[in-house]
Amino acid sequence: MQSSTNAVTSVLAQISELAAILYDLDGTIAHTDPVHFQAWAEALQPFDIAIDEPFYKQRITGKLNPAIVADLLPQLTVAEGVALAEQKEARFRELATQLPAMTGLQDVIAWASAHQLKQAVVTNAPRANVQFMLEILKLDQTFDRVILSEELGAGKPDPAPYQFALEAFGLNASAAIAFEDSPSGVRSAVAAQIPTVGIASSQTPTELYAVGASLVVPDFAAPSLWEVLNAAPIQKLL
């Protein structure tokens, strides 16, 4: 694992003029993994599938629901798989009503707004969860765009969601920073050639550096992240 100083330098070297901040949702904007874990554990119990943290990290986190169901329950029809996933997400929303935002998130959002940067959510989460989470976090009026992988037809680790975000803002990859917590999310942003900061809420820093994150921090309050933000060249407004 590289030193914090080298990691900060690595991120800054990839930025031309910063114009956008792109945020994953689950595990990045909020630490949702414990809630998703409980909801999946309950949903899979009738099928005699017991999950633990390593199982969850390897087989579930960061993936689209159709891929999760196809992997874990290949015997289900498509309709049965959709119904199970909807049941699980409804249970997640029941459990997540008191979900707090990730530490320091509001400060980064305020900093980006003060510098007139574009901000977007780029997520594999289903629309109902996205709307629910942004509302309870009081962020539903915050972002310029919300990019949903399920509506693009390609989810992370495919780079398509991040490429779509860049195209929507008319930006090159070097004009953005992506925040991600999962290996699949980091792979997606890195494949889109966006400088990527890992949020180590569900994975270890070693795991996130291994899949391409340039800097890994515990949350948005990390001093090394603010070194990057305060030193990054900002795109001049026309």
CORDA-V228509 format. One line per field, one symbol per residue. phi: phi as a letter, one per 30 degrees, with the letter a starting at -180 (. if undefined). psi: psi as a letter, one per 40 degrees, with the letter a starting at -180 (. if undefined). A space follows every 50 residues. Layout:
BEGIN
phi: ???
psi: ???
END
This chain:
BEGIN
phi: .ddddddddddddccdbdbacccdcdicdbdceeddedddeddcedchcc cbddddddcbeicdeeddddddbddddedddddddddddddedddcdcdd ddeiedddedddddchddbbcbbdddeddddddddddhcdcdcdbbcced ddibcededeedddddddcibdddcbbccbccedddedddddicebcdcd cbbdeeddddcjddbbbdadcdedddedddcddcdddd
psi: hiiddddddddddehchheihhhichecdigedddddddddddedeefhh iaddddddedheiiddddddddgeeiidddddddddddddddddefefhi iiheddddddddddefiihihhieiiddddddddddefeeedidihhhdd edehihehedddddddddefiideeihihieidddddddddefhhhhhhg deiiddddddeehdihidaeehdddddddeehhhhhi.
END
